[in-house]
Amino acid sequence: MRVLRIAFVTPFPPLRGGITRFSTHLLEALREDGCSVEVVGFRALWPRFLQPGRGTEESPVGRGPLVLYNPRTWFATARELKKNPPDILLAAYWGGFLAPLLFVLRRVSGIRAVALLHNMSSHESFFFEPAMRRLLARTLEGAIILSETVSLDAAAAMPSVPLLRLTHPLYPPEVPLPMQETARHELGLRGEDRVLLFFGFVRRYKGLDLLFRALGELRSSFPSLRLVVAGEFYEKLDGYRSLAEALGIGDLVTFLPGFVSPERTATLFAAADCCVLPYRSATQSGVAQLALGYGVPLVVTPAGSLPDAITTRHSGVVAADCSAHAIAEAITELFLREQESADSVSVQKVVDDGWREFGSRSGAFLRQLAGGDA
């Protein structure tokens, strides 16, 4: 059996975000499975003026030929792929704005295309999403899916496209975790505090305002409660500061806006008692897999496939609904439970086995779609 040659179209470091993190681990898993993978990366995803309020650091410039908002780079990349075509094209997909790019790459290069479907459509809906779904269905040879919610959407939108439903693996810690006492001291927290963590991009659908209101409900029951908000803001940071003050929880919230380095990420999760995902809507979340990989339990809303991350008692609690009161009740339930800690060795084994299985099953699916003899 010859080696399967894959062109992997995806954001890659130094570009940032959950798609980039996932792609990095999948690249390693596919290579471990015996595939030859060439990354076709992006120089940029968005113009800078479409990235307001994300902190003080400049957005990084990626390594790769593609600029998502510049169609000339799509055609140039497709022509380059055609010169020495791989067996199959695997492309990360998280919104309808990517459908035209995949269509151009597929049609101009002549290479069969498979989408890695993080989402079927953008978190913020656009009027053209139905048309983009139809275009995607015309383009794809198959799709790999990470959640039940996306699987149902994809099956409805693309009934004739072969689908492979897999489970999003846990993320391994990128650097060793410091001691909790050390981590809390670095963040200006006390050892006796009960620390909640909101991690990642701050966008309206992620419900940080709901978590603030839940904090207001919990203040009298848990006087030592503290919330750390760490990540890049897609909305105005001052608006969230003002909301926290108006709700009387300004002294409970620590804001750490901007890009979070691997070292800082380890510090944040080492300090946390719980990671909260108060989302209004979702498919799945890489933040959930990151937290569980660090051994930190979750409180999640029943949005999309977020509850799928709660597989054991020590994984966390699912709120009854996507409201501030339900989130407060779920946090209370977590804190009132008997303390249960995951075995760090077993967590690491779950992480390793999860990515190995994901790479193996993805590789087999891609070989089949490439013609079976790759």
C-alpha positions in Angstrom: 0.0 0.0 0.0 1.5 3.3 -1.1 1.6 6.3 1.2 -1.4 8.6 1.1 -0.5 12.1 0.1 -2.7 14.8 1.7 -2.7 18.5 1.2 -4.1 20.0 4.4 -5.7 23.4 3.9 -6.0 25.0 7.4 -4.9 27.9 9.6 -1.6 26.9 11.2 0.7 28.6 13.7 1.6 31.4 14.2 -2.1 32.1 13.4 -4.1 31.6 16.5 -7.3 30.0 17.7 -9.0 26.7 18.2 -8.9 25.6 14.6 -5.2 26.1 14.5 -4.7 24.1 17.7 -6.8 21.3 16.4 -5.0 21.3 13.0 -1.6 21.1 14.8 -2.5 17.9 16.6 -4.3 16.3 13.6 -1.3 16.9 11.5 0.9 14.9 13.9 -1.8 12.2 14.2 -2.1 11.7 10.4 1.7 11.5 10.0 1.8 9.0 12.8 -0.8 7.0 10.8 1.7 6.9 7.9 0.3 9.7 5.7 2.4 12.2 4.0 0.9 15.6 4.8 1.7 19.0 3.2 0.2 22.0 5.0 -1.4 24.6 2.8 -1.6 27.4 5.2 -3.0 30.9 5.4 -1.1 34.2 5.5 -4.2 35.8 6.9 -7.9 35.1 7.5 -9.4 38.5 8.0 -8.5 42.1 7.3 -7.3 43.8 10.5 -10.3 46.2 10.6 -12.6 43.2 11.0 -10.8 42.1 14.2 -11.7 44.9 16.6 -11.0 44.9 20.3 -8.9 41.8 20.5 -6.3 43.1 22.8 -3.1 45.0 22.4 -1.0 42.6 20.4 -0.9 42.8 16.6 -2.5 39.9 14.8 0.2 37.5 13.6 1.0 36.9 10.0 0.7 33.2 9.1 2.9 31.0 6.9 1.2 29.9 3.8 0.0 31.0 0.3 -3.7 31.7 1.1 -5.4 34.9 2.2 -9.0 34.0 2.9 -10.4 37.4 1.7 -8.3 37.5 -1.5 -9.6 35.1 -4.2 -6.5 35.6 -6.3 -4.5 33.6 -3.8 -7.1 30.8 -4.1 -6.6 30.4 -7.8 -2.8 30.7 -7.5 -2.7 28.0 -4.8 -5.0 25.7 -6.8 -2.7 26.0 -9.8 0.3 25.2 -7.7 -1.5 22.1 -6.3 -2.3 21.0 -9.8 1.4 20.9 -10.8 2.2 18.1 -8.3 -1.3 16.9 -7.1 -1.7 15.0 -3.8 -4.1 12.1 -3.5 -6.7 14.2 -1.7 -7.3 17.7 -0.3 -8.4 17.9 3.4 -9.7 21.4 4.3 -10.7 22.8 7.7 -14.2 24.3 7.5 -15.9 26.4 10.1 -18.3 28.7 8.2 -20.0 29.4 4.8 -17.3 31.9 3.8 -15.0 29.0 3.2 -17.2 27.2 0.6 -16.1 29.4 -2.4 -12.4 28.8 -1.5 -12.9 25.0 -1.4 -14.9 25.1 -4.6 -12.1 27.0 -6.4 -9.4 24.6 -5.0 -11.4 21.6 -6.1 -12.4 22.8 -9.6 -9.1 24.3 -10.6 -6.8 21.7 -9.2 -9.0 18.7 -10.0 -8.1 17.1 -6.6 -10.8 15.4 -4.6 -11.8 17.5 -1.6 -12.8 16.4 2.0 -13.9 18.9 4.6 -13.0 18.7 8.3 -16.3 20.2 9.6 -15.8 22.1 12.8 -19.1 23.9 12.0 -21.5 23.8 9.1 -22.1 27.5 9.3 -20.8 30.6 11.0 -21.6 31.3 14.6 -23.1 34.6 13.4 -25.6 33.7 10.7 -25.4 35.4 7.3 -28.1 35.5 4.6 -25.9 33.5 2.1 -25.4 30.5 4.4 -28.0 28.3 2.5 -26.3 29.0 -0.8 -22.9 28.2 0.7 -24.2 24.9 2.0 -25.4 23.9 -1.5 -22.0 25.0 -3.0 -20.2 22.9 -0.3 -22.3 19.8 -1.2 -21.4 20.2 -4.8 -17.7 20.4 -3.9 -17.0 17.6 -1.4 -16.1 14.0 -1.8 -16.7 13.5 1.9 -16.6 15.2 5.3 -15.1 14.4 8.7 -17.3 15.7 11.6 -16.5 16.4 15.2 -19.9 16.6 16.9 -23.5 15.2 16.8 -24.9 18.6 16.2 -22.8 19.2 13.1 -23.4 15.6 11.9 -27.2 16.2 11.9 -26.8 19.5 10.0 -24.4 18.0 7.5 -26.6 15.0 6.8 -29.6 17.3 6.1 -27.6 19.7 3.9 -25.5 17.1 2.1 -27.4 13.8 2.1 -25.3 12.3 -0.7 -21.9 13.2 0.7 -20.1 10.4 2.8 -19.7 11.5 6.4 -17.3 10.2 9.1 -18.5 11.1 12.6 -15.6 11.2 15.1 -15.1 12.4 18.7 -13.1 15.6 19.3 -10.0 14.3 21.3 -8.8 16.0 24.4 -5.9 18.4 24.1 -2.6 17.6 26.0 -1.0 20.3 28.1 1.6 22.1 25.9 3.8 22.8 28.9 4.0 21.3 32.5 1.4 22.7 34.9 2.8 24.7 37.9 1.5 24.0 41.4 -1.9 25.6 42.1 -0.5 27.8 44.8 2.2 29.1 42.5 -0.3 29.7 39.7 -2.8 31.6 41.9 0.0 33.8 43.3 1.0 34.7 39.8 -2.5 35.7 39.0 -3.1 37.7 42.2 -5.5 35.2 43.6 -5.5 33.6 47.1 -5.1 30.0 47.9 -8.5 29.7 49.5 -10.4 31.3 46.5 -12.8 29.3 44.4 -11.6 30.1 40.9 -13.8 30.0 37.8 -12.1 30.3 34.4 -13.7 31.7 31.2 -11.1 31.0 28.4 -10.9 31.8 24.7 -12.3 34.3 22.3 -14.9 36.6 23.8 -17.9 36.8 21.5 -21.6 37.3 22.3 -22.7 33.8 21.6 -20.3 32.5 24.3 -22.4 34.1 27.0 -19.9 35.8 29.2 -22.6 38.3 30.3 -24.7 35.3 31.5 -21.8 34.1 33.6 -21.5 37.6 35.1 -25.2 37.4 36.1 -24.7 33.9 37.5 -21.8 35.3 39.6 -24.1 37.9 41.1 -26.4 35.1 42.2 -23.5 33.1 43.7 -21.8 35.9 45.6 -23.5 35.5 48.9 -23.2 31.7 48.9 -19.6 31.6 47.9 -17.8 34.8 49.2 -14.4 33.5 48.0 -15.6 33.1 44.4 -13.4 34.6 41.7 -13.7 34.6 37.9 -10.7 34.9 35.5 -11.6 36.0 32.0 -8.7 35.2 29.6 -8.7 35.6 25.9 -9.0 37.9 22.9 -12.1 40.2 22.8 -14.2 40.4 19.7 -16.4 42.9 21.5 -15.5 46.0 23.5 -13.7 45.1 26.8 -15.0 48.3 28.4 -18.5 47.1 27.9 -17.8 44.0 29.9 -16.0 45.9 32.6 -19.0 48.3 32.9 -21.4 45.3 33.1 -19.4 43.7 35.9 -19.4 47.0 37.9 -23.2 47.5 37.3 -23.9 43.9 38.6 -21.8 44.5 41.7 -19.2 41.9 40.8 -16.4 44.1 39.5 -14.1 43.0 42.4 -14.7 39.4 41.6 -13.5 39.5 38.0 -10.0 39.5 36.7 -9.7 40.4 33.0 -6.7 39.2 31.1 -7.3 40.4 27.5 -5.2 39.4 24.5 -3.5 36.3 23.2 -2.8 33.6 25.8 0.6 31.9 25.5 1.0 28.2 26.2 2.8 29.1 29.5 0.1 31.4 30.5 -2.6 28.8 29.6 -0.9 26.3 31.9 -0.9 28.8 34.7 -4.6 29.6 34.2 -5.8 26.0 34.2 -3.5 25.2 37.1 -5.2 28.0 39.1 -8.8 27.1 38.2 -11.3 24.9 40.1 -13.6 24.9 37.1 -13.8 26.1 33.5 -17.2 27.5 32.6 -18.6 27.5 29.0 -21.9 29.6 29.4 -22.6 29.5 25.6 -25.9 30.6 24.2 -25.2 28.4 21.1 -22.5 26.0 20.0 -21.6 22.9 18.0 -18.7 21.7 20.1 -15.8 23.6 21.8 -12.1 23.0 21.8 -12.0 24.8 25.1 -13.8 21.9 26.7 -11.3 19.4 25.4 -8.4 21.7 26.5 -9.8 22.0 30.1 -10.3 18.2 30.4 -6.8 17.6 29.1 -5.6 19.7 32.0 -7.8 17.7 34.4 -10.1 20.7 35.1 -13.8 20.0 35.3 -16.4 21.9 33.3 -19.7 23.7 33.7 -21.4 23.8 30.3 -24.8 24.8 29.0 -26.9 22.4 26.9 -25.9 24.2 23.7 -25.2 22.1 20.7 -22.9 19.2 21.6 -21.3 20.7 24.6 -22.9 18.2 27.0 -21.1 15.4 25.1 -17.9 16.5 26.9 -19.3 15.5 30.3 -18.7 11.8 30.2 -17.9 11.1 33.9 -18.8 12.6 37.2 -15.4 14.4 37.5 -15.9 15.8 33.9 -18.3 18.4 35.3 -21.9 19.5 35.2 -24.4 20.4 32.5 -26.7 23.4 33.3 -30.4 22.8 32.9 -30.7 25.5 30.3 -28.8 28.5 28.8 -29.7 31.0 31.5 -27.8 32.8 34.2 -29.8 31.1 36.9 -29.2 27.6 35.5 -25.5 28.3 35.2 -25.4 29.4 38.8 -27.1 26.2 39.9 -24.7 24.1 37.9 -21.7 25.8 39.5 -23.2 25.3 42.9 -23.7 21.6 42.2 -20.1 21.3 41.1 -18.8 23.0 44.3 -21.1 20.9 46.6 -20.0 17.6 45.1 -17.4 15.5 46.9 -14.0 16.5 45.5 -13.0 14.1 42.8 -9.8 14.4 40.8 -9.0 12.7 37.6 -5.9 10.4 37.6 -3.3 12.4 35.6 -1.8 9.2 34.1 -5.2 8.0 32.8 -6.0 11.5 31.4 -2.8 11.5 29.5 -3.6 8.0 28.2 -7.0 9.2 27.1 -5.4 12.1 25.3 -2.9 10.0 23.5 -5.3 7.3 22.5 -7.9 9.8 21.3 -5.6 11.5 18.8 -4.2 8.1 17.7 -7.7 6.8 17.0 -8.7 10.1 15.3 -5.7 10.0 13.0 -6.2 6.3 12.2 -9.9 6.5 11.4 -9.4 9.7 9.4 -6.6 8.2 7.4 -8.6 5.1 6.5 -11.6 7.3 5.4 -9.3 9.5 3.3 -7.7 6.5 1.7 -11.1 5.1 0.8 -12.2 8.4 -0.8 -8.9 8.8 -2.6 -9.5 5.6 -4.5 -8.7 2.8 -2.1 -5.2 2.0 -3.2 -3.5 4.9 -1.5 
